[in-house]
Amino acid sequence: MSDVLRVGLVQMRCSEDPEENLARALAGVEQAAGRGAGLVCLQELFRSRYFPQSEDPAHFELAEPLPGPTSEALSKAAVAHGVAIVGSVFERRAAGVYHNTAIVLDAGGALVGTYRKMHIPDDPLYYEKFYFTPGDLGFAAFDARVARVGPLVCWDQWFPEAARLAALAGAQVLVYPTAIGWQFDESAEEDAAQHDAWETVQRGHAIANGVFVAAVNRVGREGAIRFWGQSFVADPQGRVLARASADDEQVLVVECDLGAIERVRRAWPFLRDRRVDAFADLQKRLRD
């Protein structure tokens, strides 16, 4: 495994046609691979527009099993281009049981990891609890040949425990397929504050865990949400190595020196100094 990994992020607009969206994603994988990416990451629920803006049972028809059409298409792309891929699937696990699922395929096309979104939001225009059963596979990391990858999904971005547990499982890169934007017409100052909070908390995960963080977001307006794009990669010191457009589709390819993980953790040994004997109360909702 080389110390240098090029990570590709495919930031897309999504149409009403799932096949068109899949074709656009596959073209993005090909473009990233052509620019030297070894790991390519796709945004959350990339095969459709962001449907949880409303509670509509008809949207369950978008779901598919694993393995299924999307995972098989991504597997073929991984083999064709020799890249590992983190994809996103609206998973139909059983009748009435659906998940928002991230999958990890290695460069040989094998499905090496499945992660079901653990934190499910229920906010205005993000009515995900109507659609998604909370994940039951825990927080993990998977060997994708080019790197050990910790997949998490969107709302998980705000929870330091999720990032820490994936890092403790050996993740070198935390990958967050994402669908986030502004859902109300507020001031430019408020918009900037919301985006800054989103990026800052993830940079904090990179620092606290000594890992790379890759967040790949959708872009453009869908219904009432203005997705803010700005997909990015941060290094283990929290520095943003590259950031995509706020307005346009973009395939970002970012060089990551995985050797930096060892160097940074030697200087900032946060994992060494954790007081694991004192953290039992983290399993409580609140301390009395």
N, C-alpha and C positions, 0 to 999 in steps of 0.2 A: 504494500500500500504506500503510495507516494505521499510525501508531506504536503505537496501542493495539490489542492483540489479546486477546480473551477466549478462554481455553483451557478446554475442558470435559473432565473426566475421568469416565468411566462405570465406577464400581466396583460389581461384581456378585457375587452368588452364582450358582453354576451347577448346573443339574439334569442328569439323565441324558438329557434330551430336547434334541437339537441345535436343533430348530425353536423350542422354547420359549426357549432361550438366545439365539438370533438375534433373536426377537421382543423379548426384554427389552433387548438391546443397541440395537435400532432405536428402541425407546421412549426409551432413555437419550439417544440422539442427538437425537431430537426435543425432549426436555426441555431439553437443553443449548442447542440452537439457539434455543428459545423464550426462554431467559434471556440471549441475546445472544452465545453462543459463535460464534467464527469458525472454530475448529479444535477437533474433538472426537476424543478418544483412547480406544480400547478396550483392555481388558486382554489379556494373552497367552492364546491358545487359548480365547477366550471362548465358542466355539460348543459346547464340551464340558466335562465335568469334567476335572480334571487327570489324564490317563491315564498319564503316565510313572511313576506310583508302582509299577508292575509292568511286567515285560517280557511282553507278550501280543500275539502277531501279529494277533489279531482287531482290535486298535485301529487297524491300518492302514486299515481300512474307513472310518474317520472322515476320511481325507485326501481332498483334492479338487484339481483343477487350477486354474491361473490363466491366463486368467479362468475363473471358476466361480461356483457359486451364492452363496457369501459375498461375493466381490468385486462381483458384479452387484447384490446386495441393497444393499450399502454405497454403490455408485455411484448407485443410484436415490435413496437417502436423502440423499446429498450434493446432488443436483440439487433434490430436493423442499424441502430446508431451507436451501440456499445455504451449506453449510459444507464445509470441508475435513475429511477423516477419516483418522486413522491406525488401521488395523485389523490383525488378526492371523489368519493362515490356516495350517492344517496342509496344506502344499502337497505334492501328488503331482506331481513333476516328470516321472517316468518310472517304469516298473515297477521297484520296488526302490530308488528314489531319492526320498527325502522330505526336506522342509525345514520348519523352524519359521520362518515368513516374516511380515514386517511389510510392509504395503502403505500407500502414501500416495495418496489421491484428492483432487484439487483440488475447488474449490467448483462446478465444472461437471461433476463426476462422472468426469473422466478419471483413469485410473490413471497417475500421473506418477512413481511411485517404487516399487521393489521392493527389499527388503533381506532377505537370508537370514541368520539368526542365525549368528554366527561362532564364538562360544565355547559349546561344548556340554558341560553338566555330566554327571557320572556319579557321583552321591552316593546314599546311602540315601534311597529314595523319590523320587529325581530321576534316573531311569535314562534320560536323554534320548539318550545315545549309541546306544541300541538302536533309536531311532526316526528320528533326524534326522542327515542328512548335513551336515557343516559348510558354512557359506555360502561362496560363491565370487564374490560380487559386490563385496566390499570394503566400506569404510565411506564413506558418501556423504551428500549433502544434496539435497533436492528442493524445487523451487519449487511451493508449493501455493496460490499467489495471495495468501493472507493472510499468509504467512510462508515462510521457507525452513526446512524441517524436516529434522532428522537422526534417522531412526528407528534404534533399537538395541533389543535384546530381552533382558530379564531378566538372565541370567548375565553379559551384556556390561556390566552396571552396575558391576562390580567392576574393570574394566580401564581405566586412565586413557588408554591409547593409543587405544582405540576412541572415546572422547569427543573426544580431541584431533583425530583424523583427520576426524571428522564436522564439528567446528568449523572446521577448516582448509578444508573443502569449502564453508564459508559458512553452516552451520546457525545459525539464530537460536534455535531451540528444539530441544533434544535430548529425544526422546520414547521412553520405555522401557515398552512393554507388558510386564507382569510377572505372575508367579505364584510368590509366595514366602511362606513362613510357618514355623511351628515344627513340626518333625516328631518331636520327642521331648518327653516331659513332664519338663522340667527346672525349675529354680527360676525364680521371678519375676525375680530379678536377672539370671540368664543370658538369659532371654527378652528383657528390656529391653536388655541389652548387644548381642544379635544385631540387634534392630531398629535400635538407635541406630547401629551400624556401617553398616548398609545405607543409612540415610538420610544419614549423615555423608559417606560416600564420594561420594555423588551431589551433595551440596551442594559438595563439593570440586571436582567436575567443573565445576559452574556457575562457581565462583570462578576456577579455573585457566584457563578458556576464555572467561570473560566472556559467558556465554550463559544462557538460561533452561533449566531442566530440569523435565520433567514425567514423573513415574512413576505409572502407573496399575496397581493391584494388585487381585487378586480378594480376596474376604472370605468368612469362614465355614469350617466344617470339611468337608473332603472326605477320606474314608478316614482315614488317620493324620495328615494335615497340617492344622494350624490356620492358615489363611491370615490374615495379620495386617492386611489392608486398609491403611489409613493412606496412601492415595494422596496425592501432594503435588505442589506446584509451588514451585520455588526460583528466585529472581532471580539476576542476575549477580554479586551480592555474597554469594550463598549463603543469603540469608534465606528461610525458608519462608513463602511468602505465604498458603498455605492448606493444610490437611491434613484428609483425610476420616476417617470413623469407623474405629475398630479392630474394630467388631463388626457393622456394618450396611451394607447397600447404600446408595450415595449418588452423586448426580450433583453433582460439584464444578465450579463455573465461577469462573475466576480471571482477574482483569484483569492483563495484562502490558504494561508500557510498553516496547516494543521500542527506543525511543530510549535506554533505560538502557544498552544494549549499548555504544553509542558513548561515552557518558559514563564508564562504568566502565572501559572499555579505555584511555581517555585517562589516567585516574588510575592504573590498574594495567596497564601495557603488557606483559603477560607474553608475548604473541605477538611483539611487537617484539624483546624481549630474549632470545628463545630462541637457544641456541647450536647451530643446526642442523648446524654443521660438526663438532660433537663428539658427535653422537648415533648414530654408526654401530653401536655395540655393542648398541643396542636391538634389532637384528635377530638377536642371538644369544640362545640360551636362558639361558646364564649366561656371565659373564666368567671366563676362565681366570686 
